[in-house]
Amino acid sequence: MILSAEKKNILWQNFLGIPITNNQFSVALAGNPNVGKSTIFNALTGLHQHTGNWPGKTVDNAQGSFQHQKKIFLMVDLPGTYSLLAHTVEEQIARDFLCFANPDVTVVVLDATSLERNLNLALQVFEITPKVIVCLNLMDEAAKKDLFIDVPSLERELGVPVVATAARQGKGLAELRKKIFQVATGSVHPSPRQIIYSSDVESALKELLPLVENISNNTLSPRWIALRLLDGDQSFLKSLSNYLDIDQTSFQDWEVSKCAQ
């Protein structure tokens, strides 16, 4: 699921309104609202920031850059979202960016005091891309509530790097930069845990996947697309048809065929 540098530059500039150069690694910063995501963004990028709006939207678009080990990283602070099953404009922007922009690394920021609720978003991101780092933020608040999180065990369970941070105190940010560098350059290869659905859903996915793989062009997750076809997410189908330049009726025909079965 990798875009060529040229196609990626065109996509980011024309569809996302974000200029990116060939010598930059791209990093998406995702998370629920109020998990300290913007604090992490500001701490990593400092004064090297640019803000505006997403194309055609009134939602803020924040981008910034930082360097590590002589490599340049362009970080995009996505709107806070609880889910990628989009019900709001903010959720739609986050979903489409993660699905189509093909970032080199996606950092999912979780609230360490509310891990169970926050993990929902991380598991959804795992279905789109394997290049994920989980940032377990607000560890200082968790300590105040006498909450202990076994980070190495969580990392093994999730199959991706997990970095514990207390961004307001600057704790863990050096390790986060290191992990971003390692995943971006390929020295670390995450293998995210995948959700196994009911037998009926998995059977339907098995039938859809050969059709979806023909249009994914190795740049999108066929399983993620198949799941969205199954749940009939019309806003995603519209975004997908625009991205692939395919008539949306082709997806609707698949849905009719699916229902007939």
MOSULBEL-V696697 format. One record per residue. D_LAST is the distance of its C-alpha to the last C-alpha in Angstrom with 2 decimals. Layout:
BEGIN
d_last->D_LAST
d_last->D_LAST
END
This chain:
BEGIN
d_last->30.15
d_last->33.56
d_last->34.72
d_last->37.90
d_last->40.90
d_last->41.22
d_last->37.63
d_last->37.84
d_last->41.11
d_last->39.74
d_last->36.63
d_last->38.76
d_last->41.39
d_last->39.36
d_last->36.31
d_last->37.72
d_last->41.35
d_last->42.59
d_last->44.94
d_last->44.70
d_last->46.82
d_last->46.21
d_last->48.53
d_last->46.64
d_last->44.02
d_last->41.51
d_last->40.80
d_last->38.40
d_last->39.58
d_last->36.90
d_last->37.11
d_last->36.99
d_last->39.74
d_last->43.12
d_last->42.75
d_last->45.66
d_last->43.64
d_last->46.13
d_last->49.01
d_last->47.64
d_last->47.08
d_last->50.65
d_last->52.15
d_last->50.57
d_last->51.12
d_last->54.38
d_last->55.74
d_last->53.58
d_last->51.05
d_last->49.74
d_last->47.97
d_last->46.35
d_last->43.14
d_last->39.69
d_last->39.24
d_last->38.52
d_last->38.58
d_last->41.36
d_last->40.39
d_last->43.01
d_last->42.53
d_last->44.86
d_last->45.54
d_last->48.25
d_last->49.50
d_last->51.28
d_last->52.68
d_last->52.55
d_last->54.07
d_last->54.88
d_last->51.24
d_last->50.12
d_last->47.07
d_last->45.54
d_last->43.94
d_last->41.68
d_last->41.64
d_last->38.20
d_last->37.94
d_last->37.63
d_last->34.09
d_last->32.55
d_last->29.03
d_last->27.19
d_last->24.47
d_last->26.69
d_last->27.94
d_last->31.37
d_last->32.95
d_last->34.47
d_last->31.21
d_last->29.66
d_last->32.73
d_last->32.61
d_last->28.91
d_last->29.30
d_last->32.52
d_last->31.24
d_last->28.15
d_last->29.91
d_last->33.64
d_last->33.46
d_last->36.46
d_last->38.39
d_last->38.41
d_last->36.71
d_last->38.85
d_last->37.13
d_last->39.87
d_last->39.49
d_last->41.81
d_last->43.37
d_last->44.11
d_last->40.48
d_last->38.62
d_last->35.68
d_last->34.69
d_last->35.36
d_last->33.38
d_last->30.09
d_last->30.81
d_last->31.97
d_last->28.82
d_last->26.77
d_last->29.24
d_last->28.92
d_last->25.29
d_last->26.65
d_last->29.84
d_last->31.81
d_last->35.12
d_last->35.65
d_last->38.74
d_last->38.79
d_last->41.96
d_last->42.92
d_last->45.21
d_last->47.52
d_last->48.67
d_last->52.00
d_last->50.45
d_last->48.63
d_last->52.01
d_last->53.59
d_last->51.05
d_last->51.75
d_last->48.24
d_last->48.12
d_last->45.25
d_last->45.24
d_last->44.37
d_last->44.37
d_last->41.99
d_last->39.66
d_last->39.79
d_last->38.85
d_last->35.93
d_last->34.51
d_last->35.34
d_last->37.02
d_last->40.64
d_last->41.65
d_last->44.83
d_last->46.65
d_last->48.48
d_last->50.67
d_last->50.63
d_last->53.31
d_last->55.72
d_last->54.55
d_last->53.61
d_last->51.03
d_last->50.75
d_last->52.54
d_last->50.05
d_last->47.16
d_last->48.67
d_last->49.04
d_last->45.41
d_last->44.22
d_last->46.49
d_last->45.27
d_last->41.55
d_last->42.22
d_last->44.43
d_last->42.20
d_last->44.71
d_last->42.21
d_last->38.56
d_last->36.46
d_last->33.45
d_last->31.61
d_last->29.83
d_last->26.04
d_last->23.91
d_last->21.58
d_last->18.72
d_last->16.95
d_last->15.23
d_last->11.72
d_last->12.74
d_last->14.48
d_last->11.69
d_last->9.56
d_last->12.99
d_last->13.63
d_last->10.90
d_last->12.11
d_last->15.75
d_last->16.66
d_last->15.71
d_last->17.54
d_last->20.49
d_last->21.23
d_last->22.12
d_last->23.65
d_last->26.89
d_last->27.89
d_last->28.92
d_last->25.95
d_last->24.03
d_last->20.65
d_last->19.44
d_last->20.74
d_last->19.07
d_last->15.63
d_last->16.32
d_last->17.40
d_last->14.34
d_last->12.30
d_last->14.95
d_last->15.29
d_last->19.04
d_last->20.26
d_last->23.76
d_last->22.72
d_last->20.57
d_last->23.72
d_last->25.93
d_last->23.80
d_last->23.74
d_last->27.50
d_last->28.18
d_last->26.40
d_last->27.46
d_last->23.98
d_last->22.82
d_last->20.60
d_last->18.48
d_last->17.03
d_last->15.60
d_last->14.40
d_last->12.60
d_last->10.75
d_last->9.94
d_last->8.75
d_last->6.48
d_last->5.35
d_last->5.32
d_last->3.78
d_last->0.00
END
